[in-house]
Structures are given as structure tokens and as C-alpha cells.
Amino acid sequence: MTTTGGAPGKTDRHRGLKIALGVSGSFTALVALVMWFLVSGRITYQLALLMLVAMLGLYVGLGVLFAVYRFIDKLE
């Protein structure tokens, strides 16, 4: 994906930045939601901690899987 008149790969870099901002924004929003549930008394401290650790594990695990998939795709 190159743009006419621009440096090659500029669109790819902007697309990657938008994806990274979207993922970090969604993670931040979910953390804020869990914290709001904790502060409002809807969930206990232990449940909030469990939810945060599970969410972090999902984001890191899926990120590793996606990175490996892209690496293998470039090898072929």
C-alpha cells in the first residue's frame, strides 16, 4: 500500500498506528469500566483483579498470536 507522491509505506505506518491506538484505547476503556464497577461497589476487589489479569492475558496472548501469524505470513 503506497500513496502516490509520498514515501512508500507511509500509509502502512499510519494504518498500523491507527490499529495500535484502537487496541490501546479499547484496553484502557475496559480497564476504566472495571475500575468504575469496583468503585461503585458492583464487584469486589478480588473479582476486579481477576478481570484485569484475565484481560491483560487475553490482550498479550492474542497479540503474540497475531505477531507470529504475520511473521509466518511473511516467510511464505
HELIX and SHEET records of a PDB file:
HELIX    1   1 LYS A   10  SER A   40  1                                  31    
HELIX    2   2 TYR A   45  LEU A   75  1                                  31    
END                                                                             
